[in-house]
Amino acid sequence: MGQYILAHDLGTSGNKATLYDFNGTLMGSTVCAYPTLYPHDKWVEQNPNDWWNAVCESTKLLLEQTKIPNTAIACVSFSAQMMGCLLIDKNGDPLRNMIIWADTRSGAQEKRMIDAVGIERGYRITGHRLSASYSAAKLLWVKDNEPEVYQKADKMIHAKDYITFRLTGKVVSDYSDASSTNLLDIEKKEWSQELIRAFEIREDLLPEVYPSTHIAGGITAEAANLTGLLEGTPVVIGGGDGSCACVGAGVVEEGTAYNVIGSSSWISLASRTPLFDPAMRTFNWVHLDPELYTPCGTMQAAGYSYSWYRDVFCKDEFARAKEQGISPYRLIDNEAMLSPPGANGVLYLPYLLGERSPRWNIDARGAFLGMGISTNKADITRSVLEGVGYNLKVILDILQDQYPIDEVTVIGGGAKGRIWLQILSDIWQKPLVVPQYLEEATSMGAAVCGGVGIGAFPDFKVIHKFSKMAEKISPNPQNAEMYQKMYAIFNQAYEGLLETYQALGALSAH
């Protein structure tokens, strides 16, 4: 057996190929970008052949850069974007571009699904709200609008499943990706006959599903020639990026929690059972470990809020940062520190893209509140960082209702901002654990999944040897009272603006 694991992370903007040894050491990584297509308003698509070309190119580049021979690769595994809809024919050829997670064209189909079974029943079966964001509504859109494609289709699969097919010739999926379809019975871990009948979907379109650690097959001769990998190398299915990030963050025991701070942000934990929130504010994936679930809440505009603020209001910081050869975020963070906790009463509501969990309100909009004649830029800057923290606390509180959370591991690009992390720790009054690898969590989760799949690792707890803690940030109890008051006002402000959001949404619809 080889001593290295090749993990591919098929994201929205490109594929990241990484190599780890059996001690969890990152040996190297390469990224190959691919385009996202926007044919119409609300339509977001990608060409599956672009993924395949990126996987082939990044694999060859990585082997070349690291000087590691293909005979030393023990297995290949995957992390990938979820909630998509790719239809392939009997030969495995795509019949159209994949409709990806960000596509929301299928609003009419979402309504039909809810009418068919009821939103509460759909949530209880799948662990998710029935939504245009998920695969089932997208599949129904194809059925309604491209019936010839629907009839010709042999299977509906996800991004990693297509690459698995190109590598092995086998069409399979895993529980984590299947839990992003609105079609999986999340407790039975099988396709829901009730939903298939209610939605009038062809059952034969759904692939066989297995644990993420299942070996789909070996690299074919054709794939070996195109990727530079050795024929016969095992391919482990892997999982959706949310579940892979969970493992990469070290969240592999019940009750442990993590937060990803990227463009969007989510808080999730590991649980033996799905968490069914009475208000349906959170949702559930299946963990890479088939004995666990990952109850989760995702907000839309976390890092997006900060980058939007940077681009619109911080051109001076941009210019100075360029002169000094540093990140503009360092200067913006320093400015935020000039304002006290609570930002002198300024509130930012981070709803630039509507909101998923916990609000589930597509009409929600961003807002600054509480500004007076003495308000300065530092107050507004700090309010942006705090507003994201308040919104995430809503999710954290929901999860904490069922599971005591002692600390939160933070990963993602936003976790590089030490000042932002201190603000989050103070708002949540939780210690934050910052691991050594912040932006490799998904690929590391996929690598561990591959290692468990081939028997190189006994279980997912091996991640604790790989993902070392770099720092722990403790909350400042002196700031607890101020943030508790501002958090209550934050929620009051959202509720108070509901009618305004609805009126603005109706206006923009015309």
N, C-alpha and C positions, 0 to 999 in steps of 0.2 A: 504493500500500500504506500502511496505517496505521502508526503508530509505537509502538503499545503492544500488549502481550500480556496477555490475561486468563487467569489460571491458577486453577483450582478445586481445592481439596484436600478431598475427601470423607472425613473422618475418622470415628471411632466416635461422637463426641459432637456433631458438627456439620460444616457446610461452611464453609470459609474461602475467600473470593474475594479475589484479589490482582491488582493491576495493576503491571506493570513496563514501563519504556521499554526501547529497544534498547541502552541503556548499562547495564542491570541495576539502575537506580534504582527502588526501591520507591515507587510513587506513592500507594498507599493499600491498605487491606484492610478487609474486613468479615466478620463471623462470624454465621452463622445456625444455631442449635442445632436438633437433632431428638432425639426420644426413642429409647431402646433398650428392647426388650420382653423380658421374662423369663417366658414362659408356664409353664414347668416347670423343675425342677432340671436344670441343664446346657443348657437351651435358651436361646439368645440370638438375637433376631431384630430386624429393622428393616423399616419400611414404605417401599418405594421411592418412593412418592409424596411422602413427607416429604423425601427427598433432592431431588426435582425442585422442590418448593416452595421449599426452602432455596436452590437454585441460582438460581431465578428472582428471589427476594427479594434475595439478596446481590448479584446482578448489577446489579439496578436501583439498590440503595442505593449501590453502589460508583461507578457512573457518575454518580449524583447528587452524591455527596460530593466526587469528584475533579474534577467539571465537565468531564470528558473526553467528547467526543461519540462516539456509537457508530461514526461513520465513521472514527475514528482507531484502532479496534481491528483489529489485523492478523490475529489468530487467537485461538482459544480452545483451551486444553489442560488436561489433568487429571493429578492425583495422587489415589490413592484407596486405601482399605482393600482388602486382598487376601484370598484363601482363602475366599471366600463361595460361595453357591449361590443364584442367583435364576433361577427358571423363568418364561419368558414364552410367551404363545401366538403364533399367526401374526400377530396384529395388534400384537404388542409389549407387550401388557398383562400385568402380573404375575399369576400364578396363585396365588400365596401370598406371604407376607412373605419377605424374603431371610434365609436362615440365614447369620449372619455368622461371621467368623473365630474368635470366642471360644466358639462353640457346640461342645460335645463330646458330644452325644447319641448319635453314631453309632459307639460303641465296638464293637458287634457287627459292623457293616459293616467297620470297620478290621480286625478279626480275620479276616473272610472274605477280604478283599483280600490280607492277608499269607499266608493259607493257599493262596490261588490262585496266587501267583507267588513267594512267599518274600520276606522283608524285604530281603535283600541284592540280589536282582534288581530289586525295586522302586526301591531306592536308586540302583542303577547306571543305570537308565533315566531316572528323574525328577530325580536329584540331591537327593532328599528321602527321609526315612523315610516309609513308608506310615502315614498317621495320620488319626484322626477330625477333626483340625484342618483338613484340606484339603477341597477341593470334591468330590472323587470319592466319599468316604465319605458326605458329606452328600447327594449326589445319590442314592446307593444307599439311604439312609434314606428318602428321598421315594418311591423306587420300591417299597420294602418296605411302607411305612406309609400312603402316599397314592397308590396306583396310578392313581387317576383323574387326579390332577394330572400324574403322570409321563407318562401316555399322551397327555394333551392338550397337553403342552409342545412348543414348537417349538425353543427354544434355552435353554441354560444359560449365563448371563452373570454378570459382576461389576458392582460398583456404578458405576464410571465408564462401563462399556459401556452401561448402561441410560440414563444421562444423554446419552451420545453418540447413542443411538437417539432420544431425545426431541428432541434438537437437529437431527439430520440425517435421521432415518428409516432409517439404516443400522445393521445389527447386525453388529458386528465386535469383535475383541479384539486385544490385543497380546501379544508374547512374554513380557513380565515377569509380567503377570497370569496368563497361561496356565501359567507355570512354578509357580504356586501351586495347581494343581488336582490334583496327583498323576496327571496323565494326559498330560503333555507329555513327549516324548522330548527331553531338554534339550540334547543335542548336535545332533540333526537339526533342532530347532525346529519340530517337527510333532507332531500328535497320535499317540500310540503305538498302533498297531494291536494289538500284543501285549497291552497293558493293557486296551484297549477290549474285546477278546475275552475275556480272563481275568475281567474284572469284570462282563461281560455288560451293558454300557452301550450305549445307542443312539448310534451315531456321529453321526447327523444332529443330535443335540442340541448338538454342539460347534461354536461359531462359527468363521468364517475368522479366522486370526491373521496379524498383520502386525508389522513393526517399530513401535516406539512413536512414531516420527516420521511414520507414515503419515497422510495426510489422509483422514479418513473421509468427508467431504462438507462441504457448506455449510449454514449455518443456514436452516431452512425458514421460510416466511412465518408459520406458526402459532407456531413457537418464537420468532421475532423479536418477535412481538406480546406474548408472555408474558414475555420476558426484557429487552426494550428493546434487544437487539442488532440489528445491521443484517442483513437477509436476504442470504444468500450468503457471510457471513463464514466463512472456513475453520475447521473443527474438526479439530485434530490429536489422535489417540487418547490420547497420554500413556501413563502407566504406573502400576504399583503403587507404594504409598507408600515401600516399602523401596528400590526402584530409583530413585525420584525423589530421596529423601534422599541417596543415594549421589552423584548428580550435583550436588545442591545443596551438598554438603560439599566439592565440588571433586575427588572421587575419580573421575577419568575417564581415568587412565593406569594401565597394569598395575602392580600392586604397591603402589599408594597405598591408605591405610586410613583408616577413620573409625569413630567411636563415637557412637551416639545415647544420651543419658541422659534417658530419660523415665520414665514409670511402669514400663515394661519397658526393657530396654537391649540393644543389640546392637553387635557389632563386625563390620565387613565390609570387604572390599577389592575392587579391580577386578582381573580376571584374564582372560587370553585363553582359558582353558579352565576347566571346572568343577573344583572341588576335591573329590575323592572320598576322604573320611577313612576309613581302614580300620575304625575303630570307629563310623562313622556318627554322630559327635558334632556335626558341622556340616552345613549344607545349602547349596543354591545357587539364586539367582534369575538370570534373564536381566537384564542391564543395559539401560538405555534405549538405549545404543549397542549395536546388535545384534551387534557384533563382540566384545563383552565379557560377562563374567559377574560376579556378586557373591557369592562364597563368604561365608557368614555364620554366626554363632552368636548366638542370642537367649536371654537369661535373663529369667525372668518378673517378678521383684520387685526392681527396682533402686530407682527413685524411690518405688515402692510401699513398700519397706522403710523409707525415710526418712519418708514421710508417715505410715505406720503408727506408727513410733516417736514422731513428733511428736504424733499424736493421743492415744496411750495414755500417754506418759510426760512430756509437755512442756506441761501445762496452765498452769504458772506462766510459762513463756516466752511462751506465747500471750497471757496477760494483760498481761505487761510490754511485749510488742511492740505490742499494741493501744494502750497508754498512750503509747508513744513514736512511734507512727505508722510502724513499720518491719515488715519481714517477720520472723516468728518464726524462720525459718531462719537469719537473721543471728545471733541470740542462741544458737541451738543450735550453729551452726558455731563460734562463739567458745568455747563450752564444750568442744567437741571438741579445740580447740587446747591446752586445759589438761592433756590426757593426751599422753604421748609416743608416737612411732611404735611400733606393736605393742600399744597400748592396755593396757600393763602386763599383757600375757598374756591379755587377754580376747578371745575369738573370737566372731564372729556368723556363723551360717550362714543365708543369705538366701532360704530356701526356703518362703516364706509361701504360695505358690500352686503347690506342687509345683515341678517344673523341666522346662524344655525342654532346649535345648542349654546346657551340654555333658552334663548328667546323664541327661536323658530318663527322669525318674522322677516319676510323678504322686503317689507316696506320700511324697516328700521333705518335710520340715517345717523350719520355722525353729527355731534354737536359739542360746542363749548358753552358752558354755563358758569355763572358766578363772577364774570369779569366786572371790574370796577375801574375807576379812573387811576387807581394806583397799581393795577395789574401790569406786570412786566413780562418780557419774553421768557424769563426763567420760570415764572409761574405756569405759563402755557406749556412750555417744554416738559416740565415735571408732570403736569396734568395728563399729558399723553401717556407717559409711562405708567402713571397710577391708574388711569382709566382702563388700560388693558388688565392690570392687576385686579381691579375690582370685578371686572367681568369674569375673569378666570376664577375668582373666589366664589362666584355663584355656582360654578361647576364643582369646585372643590367641596363646597358645603353639601351639595346633593350627594356626592360620593361618600362623604363623611357621615351622613345620616345612617348608612348601613355598615361602613367599615371605618374603624379608627385609623387615622393616618398620622403617623408620628413625624415623618419627614418626606420630602419630595425630591427625587432626582431630576435635574434639569439638563436637557440636551438641545441641540439645534443652534443655528447661527446666532440667535438672540442671546443665548447663554454666555456668549463672550463678553457681554456688557456687565461688568461687575457692579456698577451703580444700579442698573435696572434690577439685577438679581437681589440686591439689598432691599430695594423698594418692594419687590414681590414678597420677600421673606417677612418684611415688616407688616405688609397688608394681611398676609395669610397667618402671621405669627407661627410659622413653621420653619425649621431648619431646612436649608436647600443643600443637596449633595451635588457637587459639580464633578463629573467623571473626567478622566484623562482625555477620552475621545468624545468630542461634542457633535461632530457632523458625520461620524462613521457608524452611528448606532444602528441604522437600518441594515447596512452591509454586514456589520458584526453579528447582528441577530440572524441574518441569513446564513452566515458562515457557521455559527453555532448549530443552527438547524441542520446544515449539511453534515457537520461532524457527528451529531446525534444520529442522523439517518444512516450513516455508514458504520456506526458503532465505534467511532474514534473517541467519543465522549459518552459517559454513562447517562447523563441527563442534562437539562438546560441550566442547572446550577453551576456548571463549569464557567458560566459568564462571570462569576464573581472573581475568578482567577484572571480573567481577561480585562475586565473593565475596572480599572483601579480608580479610587477616589483621588482627585487632584486637590479638592478644597471643600470645606463645609462652611456655609454662611449661616450665622445664627441671627434670629430676629432680635430687634431692639425693643424690649418691652415698654420703653418710654413712649414709643410711637403707637402703641396698640390702641389707646383710647381715641386719639385723633382719627386713626384709620377706621375704627369701628363706626364712628359718627359719620365720616365721609362715605363709607360703604352703604350705610342706611340711606343717606341722601342720594347716592348714585342710583340705587334701586327705585327710590321714590321718583327721581327725575325720569327714569325710563318709563315708569307707569304713567306719569303725568303727560308724557309726550305721545302716547299711543294714538290719540285722535289726530294729532298733528302729522305723525308719520303716515297714517292712513290717508289723510287729505293730500299730502305731498305725493304719495304713491299713485293716487287716482289722477293727479295732475300730470305726472310724468308718463302715465299710460296713454295719454292723448297726443 
